[in-house]
Amino acid sequence: ILSQNKINESKTEQEYKLQLQAKENEIQALKNNISNNEKVLKANLENTYQSKLNEKNLEIQSLKQDIDKAKVENELNVKSIKQDLQNQIEQDKMKYQLQEKNLQEKYDTLLQTKDEQIAYYKDFKLKQSTKMIGESLEQHCEIEFNKLRATGFQNAYFEKDNDARTGSKGDYIYRELDENGVEIISIMFEMKNENDKTATKHKNEDFLKELDKDRNEKNCEYAVLVSMLEPENELYNTGIVDKSHRYPKMYVIRPQFFIPMITILRNAALNSLQYKNELQLVRNQNIDITNFEESMNDFKQKFSRNYELASKKFNIAIEEIDKTISHLQKTKEALLSSERQLQLANNKAEDLTIKRLTRNNPTMKQKFDELKKDNQ
């Protein structure tokens, strides 16, 4: 029995060893399989990584090439822009130099013209009397205006102010109307000049008050003093001087600014012409309203007068009607009285009988009795 047990144990142990060896072989096979799979996976991963790495390297290389290309292009563009800017700067520099030169030449020409005009006016004034000097300035302005009347001022009125009914007058009045008869602009001009050798020197300020008075009396919008007084005063020699702080819409100018002054004021007035037309429309509407009110008042007066006459005649008619009614009332009363008398007569007639007729009359009684017998 013991031997048999040992045999069995030995057999069982052998089986266990075989099974263990099989498991170890299986484990080893699995390890080998895992190792092979790991090698394959590692190889695949390495291949994939290397492929991705190569792609990234190619992409990086391409980007580097693009960057290098863009850098070269930017450098070329920057260089081109710098060159263009440099050329533009040179052109602008030449342009500005040319403009500066033109302006300088223009300024020199204007300065020379101004000096020549000053010299001309000084020489001109020395050769004339005081009265002739003033008249010559007026003629100068009138001639300058007439040169442009046909082309620039076809609808303008520019004549001497000869109306002295208010006690004073200006030199010239400029007026211009549009096609609707609305005034575009009106200017009262005063021209002042004097000989340089005149003992008593006048100033421009001496004439502004009177000019403003003339402007208001002649219903002009602007007042302009064309003056050669105070020839050394730089304020008046610089151009158009606005004196509106002293008197409304008042200006002092030198003769060379006569036409430009009219043009400036005229252009400004044309810009506001729409508002003037609207104002004129409102004024016309006010006139229409005034005319309407006057017509209404006239109608009221005439209607009131007609009403008074009609009322008076109506009262007369009422009085006549009252008189007629009174007369008719009396006639009515007379007729009613006659009716009562007739009624009494009728009553009396109805009360009349044969007996009453034959009473105290034997003859009539006999006749009626005979007539009665015959009828029977």
Solvent accessible surface area in square Angstrom, and as a share of the most:
residue,aa,sasa,rsa
1,I,174,0.88
2,L,138,0.69
3,S,74,0.48
4,Q,99,0.44
5,N,66,0.34
6,K,138,0.59
7,I,101,0.51
8,N,66,0.34
9,E,115,0.51
10,S,68,0.44
11,K,125,0.53
12,T,54,0.31
13,E,93,0.42
14,Q,97,0.43
15,E,77,0.35
16,Y,136,0.52
17,K,113,0.48
18,L,109,0.54
19,Q,106,0.47
20,L,107,0.53
21,Q,91,0.41
22,A,56,0.43
23,K,119,0.50
24,E,83,0.37
25,N,82,0.42
26,E,92,0.41
27,I,88,0.45
28,Q,95,0.42
29,A,57,0.44
30,L,95,0.47
31,K,120,0.51
32,N,71,0.36
33,N,76,0.39
34,I,95,0.48
35,S,43,0.28
36,N,81,0.42
37,N,81,0.41
38,E,106,0.48
39,K,133,0.57
40,V,88,0.50
41,L,105,0.52
42,K,127,0.54
43,A,44,0.34
44,N,74,0.38
45,L,105,0.52
46,E,92,0.41
47,N,97,0.50
48,T,71,0.41
49,Y,140,0.53
50,Q,89,0.39
51,S,53,0.34
52,K,114,0.48
53,L,64,0.32
54,N,68,0.35
55,E,95,0.43
56,K,112,0.48
57,N,74,0.38
58,L,128,0.63
59,E,88,0.40
60,I,85,0.43
61,Q,94,0.42
62,S,52,0.34
63,L,95,0.47
64,K,110,0.47
65,Q,105,0.47
66,D,77,0.40
67,I,110,0.56
68,D,81,0.42
69,K,129,0.55
70,A,44,0.34
71,K,120,0.51
72,V,80,0.46
73,E,81,0.37
74,N,85,0.44
75,E,98,0.44
76,L,108,0.54
77,N,82,0.42
78,V,72,0.42
79,K,142,0.60
80,S,56,0.36
81,I,97,0.49
82,K,132,0.56
83,Q,101,0.45
84,D,82,0.43
85,L,101,0.50
86,Q,91,0.41
87,N,63,0.32
88,Q,89,0.40
89,I,100,0.51
90,E,78,0.35
91,Q,107,0.48
92,D,43,0.22
93,K,110,0.47
94,M,132,0.59
95,K,110,0.47
96,Y,134,0.51
97,Q,97,0.43
98,L,105,0.52
99,Q,77,0.34
100,E,119,0.53
101,K,121,0.51
102,N,74,0.38
103,L,116,0.58
104,Q,97,0.43
105,E,89,0.40
106,K,124,0.53
107,Y,127,0.48
108,D,64,0.33
109,T,80,0.46
110,L,105,0.52
111,L,77,0.38
112,Q,110,0.49
113,T,55,0.32
114,K,65,0.27
115,D,75,0.39
116,E,97,0.43
117,Q,58,0.26
118,I,65,0.33
119,A,59,0.46
120,Y,127,0.48
121,Y,26,0.10
122,K,78,0.33
123,D,64,0.33
124,F,56,0.23
125,K,5,0.02
126,L,91,0.45
127,K,152,0.64
128,Q,30,0.14
129,S,58,0.37
130,T,82,0.48
131,K,145,0.61
132,M,100,0.44
133,I,0,0.00
134,G,19,0.18
135,E,67,0.30
136,S,15,0.10
137,L,6,0.03
138,E,27,0.12
139,Q,104,0.46
140,H,52,0.23
141,C,0,0.00
142,E,58,0.26
143,I,98,0.50
144,E,51,0.23
145,F,0,0.00
146,N,70,0.36
147,K,131,0.56
148,L,72,0.36
149,R,68,0.25
150,A,82,0.63
151,T,102,0.59
152,G,27,0.26
153,F,10,0.04
154,Q,120,0.53
155,N,113,0.58
156,A,12,0.09
157,Y,108,0.41
158,F,2,0.01
159,E,78,0.35
160,K,83,0.35
161,D,5,0.03
162,N,118,0.60
163,D,45,0.23
164,A,54,0.42
165,R,213,0.78
166,T,66,0.38
167,G,67,0.65
168,S,22,0.14
169,K,92,0.39
170,G,1,0.01
171,D,21,0.11
172,Y,5,0.02
173,I,16,0.08
174,Y,0,0.00
175,R,59,0.22
176,E,7,0.03
177,L,84,0.42
178,D,20,0.10
179,E,159,0.71
180,N,110,0.56
181,G,48,0.46
182,V,15,0.09
183,E,60,0.27
184,I,9,0.05
185,I,0,0.00
186,S,0,0.00
187,I,0,0.00
188,M,0,0.00
189,F,0,0.00
190,E,21,0.09
191,M,6,0.03
192,K,50,0.21
193,N,18,0.09
194,E,17,0.08
195,N,22,0.11
196,D,51,0.27
197,K,168,0.71
198,T,40,0.23
199,A,106,0.82
200,T,92,0.54
201,K,109,0.46
202,H,79,0.35
203,K,119,0.51
204,N,0,0.00
205,E,62,0.28
206,D,88,0.45
207,F,42,0.17
208,L,0,0.00
209,K,149,0.63
210,E,81,0.36
211,L,2,0.01
212,D,19,0.10
213,K,85,0.36
214,D,3,0.01
215,R,24,0.09
216,N,81,0.41
217,E,59,0.27
218,K,19,0.08
219,N,119,0.61
220,C,7,0.04
221,E,41,0.19
222,Y,26,0.10
223,A,0,0.00
224,V,0,0.00
225,L,0,0.00
226,V,0,0.00
227,S,0,0.00
228,M,19,0.09
229,L,4,0.02
230,E,37,0.17
231,P,56,0.35
232,E,135,0.61
233,N,47,0.24
234,E,119,0.53
235,L,96,0.48
236,Y,9,0.03
237,N,21,0.11
238,T,105,0.61
239,G,7,0.07
240,I,64,0.33
241,V,13,0.07
242,D,75,0.39
243,K,14,0.06
244,S,48,0.31
245,H,142,0.63
246,R,123,0.45
247,Y,41,0.16
248,P,80,0.51
249,K,80,0.34
250,M,0,0.00
251,Y,38,0.14
252,V,1,0.01
253,I,2,0.01
254,R,14,0.05
255,P,5,0.03
256,Q,64,0.29
257,F,55,0.23
258,F,1,0.01
259,I,30,0.15
260,P,55,0.35
261,M,3,0.01
262,I,0,0.00
263,T,52,0.30
264,I,91,0.46
265,L,9,0.05
266,R,51,0.19
267,N,73,0.37
268,A,52,0.40
269,A,5,0.04
270,L,71,0.35
271,N,123,0.63
272,S,39,0.25
273,L,32,0.16
274,Q,115,0.51
275,Y,148,0.56
276,K,45,0.19
277,N,49,0.25
278,E,87,0.39
279,L,88,0.44
280,Q,57,0.25
281,L,102,0.51
282,V,73,0.42
283,R,126,0.46
284,N,61,0.31
285,Q,89,0.39
286,N,77,0.39
287,I,95,0.48
288,D,86,0.45
289,I,96,0.49
290,T,64,0.37
291,N,72,0.37
292,F,127,0.53
293,E,93,0.42
294,E,101,0.45
295,S,71,0.46
296,M,74,0.33
297,N,78,0.40
298,D,62,0.32
299,F,124,0.52
300,K,116,0.49
301,Q,126,0.56
302,K,119,0.51
303,F,118,0.49
304,S,53,0.34
305,R,157,0.57
306,N,85,0.44
307,Y,138,0.53
308,E,104,0.47
309,L,80,0.40
310,A,58,0.45
311,S,38,0.25
312,K,126,0.54
313,K,141,0.60
314,F,126,0.53
315,N,76,0.39
316,I,92,0.47
317,A,46,0.36
318,I,67,0.34
319,E,100,0.45
320,E,91,0.41
321,I,90,0.45
322,D,77,0.40
323,K,131,0.56
324,T,71,0.41
325,I,97,0.49
326,S,54,0.35
327,H,120,0.53
328,L,101,0.50
329,Q,83,0.37
330,K,134,0.57
331,T,56,0.33
332,K,106,0.45
333,E,95,0.42
334,A,59,0.45
335,L,119,0.59
336,L,76,0.38
337,S,42,0.27
338,S,56,0.36
339,E,105,0.47
340,R,144,0.53
341,Q,113,0.50
342,L,125,0.62
343,Q,97,0.43
344,L,94,0.47
345,A,55,0.43
346,N,70,0.36
347,N,58,0.30
348,K,147,0.62
349,A,63,0.49
350,E,123,0.55
351,D,77,0.40
352,L,100,0.50
353,T,68,0.39
354,I,91,0.46
355,K,161,0.68
356,R,133,0.48
357,L,83,0.41
358,T,15,0.09
359,R,154,0.56
360,N,148,0.76
361,N,57,0.29
362,P,105,0.66
363,T,84,0.49
364,M,76,0.34
365,K,111,0.47
366,Q,106,0.47
367,K,117,0.50
368,F,59,0.25
369,D,66,0.34
370,E,79,0.36
371,L,101,0.50
372,K,126,0.53
373,K,147,0.62
374,D,119,0.62
375,N,118,0.61
376,Q,168,0.75
